[in-house]
């Protein structure tokens, strides 16, 4: 699998609980990537290029070392974790993230930012939640508390938490590029440990008649529910062994069979935007052009 565990850090539960309580009290920020998600998706910007807590934009197209925002001062334990365990000279962005009754649609990151090799995205999970899953083009996996994961965001990937329980994590973005090694993210190279085995999720074999059964959605798809259907299709690969990107092909076939060319246009634009190409600052909505 391309996404993989890089190591594990011990967490002080009492100090962590105090910081998670502080995060829960923070007002939710405007989210520039909300179109990728459904459900509750909260990001608090602890470290970024501008140093402003309201700035949630990923400036991958002009990478510079980041700096703490005022929000980090309200979470001193998380700040200590960052400076103790990681090379902050390579760190461009840190977001504290919570997701509840949530999913993120199959997509690629960095399409608008430049060569994917220049970016290295790391997730650290601060809570265990058996209902929270992630995926890439190879596997579905459960990220456990304290694990440090490289998420291969240049691949098509997705995630979900179907429960009403929180699942806090940290999303760290590092500068990479030529001669970069995953161990470079750590303040102490010896903390790099790729031998930890991931918790993979066993899925059911794909039903042969699944595409045909899904095509029946062509009778009900409309401008009012095409987004709901797109996100529903994007979850199928979590439980059945189907390719992660097939959900976009299904959506195109469903809208084509509906006989509504505007719905087909939405599906085709969505596939391009989420997995093929998009520009810096480009916006998308599941509505007719």
HUSUL-V508160 format. One record per residue. N is the residue number from 1. PSI is psi in radians with two decimals (* if undefined). OMEGA is omega in whole degrees, 0 to 359 (999 if undefined). D_CENTER is the distance of its C-alpha to the mean C-alpha in Angstrom with 1 decimal. Layout:
((N:PSI:OMEGA:D_CENTER) (N:PSI:OMEGA:D_CENTER))
//
This chain:
((1:2.52:181:16.4) (2:-0.82:174:14.7) (3:2.48:186:12.0) (4:2.83:178:14.3) (5:2.35:179:15.6) (6:-0.31:182:17.3) (7:-3.02:179:19.1) (8:2.40:179:19.5) (9:2.42:177:20.7) (10:2.52:182:23.1) (11:2.36:175:22.3) (12:1.88:188:25.2) (13:-0.67:182:24.6) (14:-0.82:180:27.0) (15:-0.64:178:25.7) (16:-0.73:180:22.1) (17:-0.69:179:23.1) (18:-0.72:180:24.8) (19:-0.65:177:21.8) (20:-0.63:176:19.6) (21:-0.67:178:22.5) (22:-0.72:177:22.6) (23:-0.71:181:18.9) (24:-0.45:180:19.7) (25:-0.29:183:22.7) (26:2.43:175:21.0) (27:2.46:178:21.0) (28:2.39:179:17.7) (29:2.81:170:17.1) (30:2.36:186:16.8) (31:1.92:183:13.3) (32:-0.25:184:13.4) (33:0.48:184:10.2) (34:-0.50:182:11.4) (35:-0.36:180:12.4) (36:-0.22:192:9.0) (37:2.87:169:9.2) (38:2.59:185:12.2) (39:-2.86:182:13.6) (40:2.13:184:13.4) (41:1.87:185:10.4) (42:2.25:175:12.0) (43:2.22:173:11.3) (44:2.21:188:14.4) (45:1.82:184:15.0) (46:-0.34:186:16.9) (47:2.23:178:17.4) (48:-3.12:186:17.3) (49:-0.59:184:19.8) (50:-0.36:185:21.9) (51:0.19:181:22.1) (52:2.28:183:21.7) (53:-0.38:181:19.8) (54:-0.07:186:19.4) (55:1.80:180:17.8) (56:0.21:183:14.0) (57:2.39:179:14.2) (58:1.94:184:12.9) (59:0.90:182:16.3) (60:-0.45:182:15.5) (61:-0.19:176:18.6) (62:1.25:187:20.8) (63:2.34:171:19.5) (64:2.71:176:21.6) (65:2.45:181:21.4) (66:-3.09:178:20.0) (67:2.80:182:21.9) (68:2.58:170:21.6) (69:2.91:177:21.4) (70:-0.41:180:23.9) (71:-0.51:182:21.3) (72:-0.52:179:21.1) (73:-0.38:179:24.8) (74:-0.11:179:24.2) (75:1.23:187:22.1) (76:-0.56:179:24.6) (77:-0.74:178:23.4) (78:-0.67:176:19.9) (79:-0.69:178:21.6) (80:-0.69:177:23.9) (81:-0.76:181:21.1) (82:-0.84:186:19.7) (83:-0.43:180:23.2) (84:-0.70:190:24.6) (85:-0.36:191:22.0) (86:2.72:176:20.5) (87:1.71:184:22.0) (88:-0.19:175:21.4) (89:-0.39:177:23.2) (90:-0.08:188:20.3) (91:2.17:180:17.7) (92:-0.51:186:16.7) (93:2.49:173:14.1) (94:2.24:176:13.1) (95:2.28:170:11.3) (96:2.18:193:12.1) (97:2.37:172:9.8) (98:2.44:180:11.2) (99:2.32:181:10.4) (100:2.28:182:13.5) (101:1.04:197:14.6) (102:2.68:166:11.2) (103:2.71:173:9.2) (104:2.32:190:6.7) (105:2.62:177:9.0) (106:2.19:187:9.3) (107:2.94:170:8.8) (108:2.48:172:9.3) (109:2.95:172:8.5) (110:0.10:181:11.7) (111:-0.63:182:14.0) (112:0.03:192:15.8) (113:-0.36:184:15.8) (114:-2.96:181:18.1) (115:2.25:182:18.4) (116:-0.47:181:15.2) (117:-0.26:181:17.4) (118:-0.14:187:17.7) (119:2.53:180:14.2) (120:1.89:185:13.0) (121:2.28:185:9.6) (122:2.39:176:10.2) (123:2.38:175:9.0) (124:2.12:184:12.0) (125:2.25:187:12.4) (126:-0.16:179:15.2) (127:2.58:170:16.1) (128:2.39:176:16.7) (129:1.90:185:16.0) (130:-0.25:180:17.0) (131:-0.05:181:15.6) (132:2.12:183:11.9) (133:2.68:173:10.7) (134:2.88:183:8.1) (135:2.76:166:9.4) (136:-2.81:185:10.2) (137:-0.17:183:13.5) (138:-0.74:193:15.6) (139:2.87:166:14.8) (140:2.37:187:13.3) (141:2.73:178:13.1) (142:2.11:179:13.3) (143:2.21:187:12.3) (144:2.76:183:15.4) (145:2.29:177:16.5) (146:-0.25:180:17.4) (147:2.47:176:15.7) (148:2.00:186:14.4) (149:2.41:161:11.9) (150:2.11:175:11.4) (151:2.00:181:8.2) (152:1.44:187:9.9) (153:-0.20:175:7.6) (154:-0.37:170:11.0) (155:2.81:170:11.2) (156:2.28:183:10.2) (157:2.90:182:7.4) (158:3.05:178:6.3) (159:2.80:175:6.4) (160:2.69:168:9.2) (161:1.81:186:11.7) (162:0.00:183:15.0) (163:2.94:176:17.0) (164:0.07:175:18.3) (165:2.56:181:17.8) (166:2.79:171:15.5) (167:1.54:180:12.7) (168:2.48:175:12.6) (169:2.94:171:10.7) (170:2.37:174:10.9) (171:2.01:183:8.6) (172:2.29:175:11.3) (173:2.24:181:12.0) (174:2.63:169:15.3) (175:2.39:181:17.8) (176:-2.09:179:18.7) (177:-2.83:185:21.1) (178:2.42:176:24.4) (179:0.16:178:25.5) (180:2.44:174:22.3) (181:2.52:178:21.9) (182:-0.52:179:19.0) (183:-0.29:183:21.7) (184:-0.34:181:22.0) (185:-0.38:185:19.2) (186:2.52:175:21.4) (187:-0.60:176:24.4) (188:1.97:183:26.4) (189:-0.48:182:25.8) (190:-0.21:176:27.2) (191:-0.18:175:24.2) (192:2.10:183:22.3) (193:1.57:181:22.6) (194:0.15:183:21.0) (195:-0.15:182:23.3) (196:2.25:183:21.4) (197:2.34:181:20.9) (198:2.79:174:17.6) (199:1.67:181:17.8) (200:2.66:182:17.4) (201:2.19:178:17.6) (202:2.30:181:20.7) (203:2.73:178:20.6) (204:2.59:174:23.7) (205:2.56:181:25.3) (206:2.40:177:24.6) (207:2.26:182:27.4) (208:-0.56:183:29.6) (209:0.19:184:30.1) (210:-0.86:180:26.5) (211:-0.69:179:26.3) (212:-0.73:180:29.7) (213:-0.68:179:28.8) (214:-0.54:180:25.7) (215:-0.38:177:27.9) (216:-0.33:177:29.9) (217:-0.25:178:27.2) (218:-0.40:180:28.9) (219:-0.30:184:31.6) (220:-0.23:183:29.4) (221:2.44:182:26.7) (222:3.06:176:27.3) (223:-0.45:182:26.0) (224:-0.43:187:25.5) (225:0.09:183:23.2) (226:-0.62:177:21.6) (227:-0.78:179:18.2) (228:-0.73:180:18.6) (229:-0.70:179:19.7) (230:-0.78:180:16.8) (231:-0.63:177:14.3) (232:-0.82:179:16.8) (233:-0.60:181:17.2) (234:-0.20:178:13.5) (235:-0.22:187:13.9) (236:-0.67:185:17.0) (237:-0.25:178:15.7) (238:-0.44:184:14.6) (239:-0.35:179:18.4) (240:2.59:182:20.3) (241:1.36:174:20.5) (242:2.68:178:19.6) (243:2.51:184:17.7) (244:-0.55:185:14.1) (245:-0.10:184:15.3) (246:-0.34:180:18.5) (247:-0.60:179:17.2) (248:-0.64:176:17.7) (249:-0.71:177:21.2) (250:-0.78:182:22.0) (251:-0.70:178:21.2) (252:-0.77:180:23.5) (253:-0.69:180:26.2) (254:-0.81:181:26.1) (255:-0.58:176:26.5) (256:-0.76:181:29.1) (257:-0.34:179:31.0) (258:-0.39:182:31.0) (259:0.08:181:33.3) (260:1.87:183:31.5) (261:-0.47:178:30.8) (262:-0.68:177:28.8) (263:-0.71:176:26.3) (264:-0.71:178:26.2) (265:-0.70:177:25.6) (266:-0.79:182:22.6) (267:-0.73:181:21.1) (268:-0.70:178:22.0) (269:-0.65:179:20.6) (270:-0.80:179:17.3) (271:-0.76:178:17.1) (272:-0.84:185:18.0) (273:-0.76:187:15.7) (274:-0.51:186:12.4) (275:-0.19:186:13.5) (276:-1.05:183:16.7) (277:2.49:172:17.4) (278:2.77:183:17.0) (279:2.79:176:18.8) (280:2.22:179:18.1) (281:0.00:179:18.2) (282:2.44:179:18.4) (283:2.72:179:17.7) (284:2.55:173:17.5) (285:2.61:181:18.6) (286:1.04:179:19.6) (287:2.77:178:23.3) (288:2.56:179:26.1) (289:*:999:26.5))
//
